[in-house]
Amino acid sequence: MKKIYNRRAFIGTAGVTMAGLGIAPQLLKAAEGPAGYPVRLGGPVFGKINDTGEWIQELKSLGYSAAYCPLQPGATEEAIRSFRQEAEKNNIIIAEAGVWNNMLDPDEEKRKAAIEKNIEVLRLADEIGARCCVNISGARGEIWD
């Protein structure tokens, strides 16, 4: 009987195989950027963050050197500048600003609002120095997520 792999099973099998063959350290070395940084680990920081110092402390306690954008559109220029500078000072990459809406919504008003939100988050991503701005493609149907 033919075994069917899903993505998670394939990645797990590939990871175990690479580790067994001693390939993983070579891949990490190859993934180092021009400044010699290894692959970075990042993720969400839960709860309300009141200031940059608290944000940096939480990131470091989680072992992160990459982070989601800590601000939302409408943040003050001072707050944006402060988080960007604190991230740079502490060798933290702001990896992404997320939108997560449906820009293809069949309802014209919802679609226009979603596109406007994307523009706002793209602007924030540029200002804070995020490496990317992420969303999903959306869908024209009733169910999109």
Secondary structure, DSSP 4 states (H G I P E B T S, - for coil): ------HHHHHHHHHHHHHHHT-HHHHHHHT--TT------EE---S---SHHHHHHHHHHTT-SEEE----TT--HHHHHHHHHHHHHTT-EEEEEE----TT-SSHHHHHHHHHHHHHHHHHHHHHT-SEEE-----SSS---
